[in-house]
Amino acid sequence: MTQTILLSPPFAFVIIFIAAVILSCIFSRWAFRKEKNPPGAKKAYACGEDFQEHLIQPDYSRFFPFAFFFTILHVVALVIATVPPENTGIFFMAGLYISAAVIGLIILLRK
């Protein structure tokens, strides 16, 4: 009984977490520490140029459609790869899911 408790994931997580905290406390005493406020630590810096204000504001409007496209296609591939061939009822659900994903991609990529 005690061996199964020691091998249970929650108990192992607690033991490893406690060991990590103890090791962190021990090694933090030997860690290299910088001075509190080095000169220029509060100044804005970008691409080798000093700025007085933060002028760069990235635009992600073109990134998100591609990120959603990538995510949807990978989830569909995962669904197709994990459909068991023994159960024919699941093929209908997988086909329905894939058709919904295709409709979603058409909506996403229309201009």
N, C-alpha and C positions, 0 to 999 in steps of 0.2 A: 504493500500500500504506500509506504513512504517513497519508494523509488518512482512510482507513477506520479506522485505529487511533485517530486523534484524535476521530472521531465516535462511537466505541463508548461505550455507556452507562457501563461501569465507569470508563473513563478520564475521561469528562466528570464523573462523580461525584467522583472524586479531585481533579480540578482545581478544581471549584466548592467542595469541602470545604476545600481548602487556602486558597483565596481568602477564604472565610468566616472561617476561623480567623485569617488575617492581618488582615482588616478588624476583627474582634472585638478583637484585641490593640491595634490602633491606636486605635479609638474608646473602648476601656475606659480609656485614659489621660485622656480628656476627660469621662468620665461623672461625673455628680453622685453623690457618696457621702455617705450619712448618717453620723452619729456611731455609734460601735460599739454602745453600749447606751443608747438613749434612755429616759427615764423612762416606766415603764408598759409597756415592751415585753414583759415576761414575764407580765403579768397577763391573766387570762381576760376576754374581752369578747364579749357577744352582745346584739344588738338594743338597743343603747343603755343597757344595764344592766351594771354590774360584778358579776361572780360570783366567789366564792371557790373554788367547785368547778364542774366541768363537769356541769351537771344535765341538759342536753338530749341525748337519745339518740333519733335518728329511727328510726321503724319502717317498714321497707320491705316488710313482708309483703303489703300490698295492691298494691304497685307492680310486683313481679316478674311476677305473672300477666299483667298488661297489657303489660309489656315483651316477654315471650315471645310473646304473641299478636301484637303488632305485628311482631316479627321473623319469626315463622313466616309470616304473611300476605305480608310483603314478599318473602320468599324464594320462596314459591309463585308470586307474581306475576312474579318474575324468571324462574322456570322456564317458566311459561306463555308469557311474551313472547319467550323465546329458543329455543323449539322450532321447528326448521326445518320448513316445510310439505312439503318434498319427500320426507322419510323417514317412512314410516308406522310403522315399528318403534319410533321414539322416542315416538310418541303413547302407546303402551302404557306405556312407562316413565314418561312424564310423568303419565299418569292414575294409575299406581300410586303415584307420589310424592305427588300431590295427595290421593289417598285416605288415605295414611299421615298427611299433614298434617292432614286433617280429623279423623281418629281422635285424633291428638295434641291438637288443639284441644278436642275433646269431653272428653278426659281432663283437660286443663288447666282447663277452665271448669266442670267438674261441682262440685256443692256438697255 
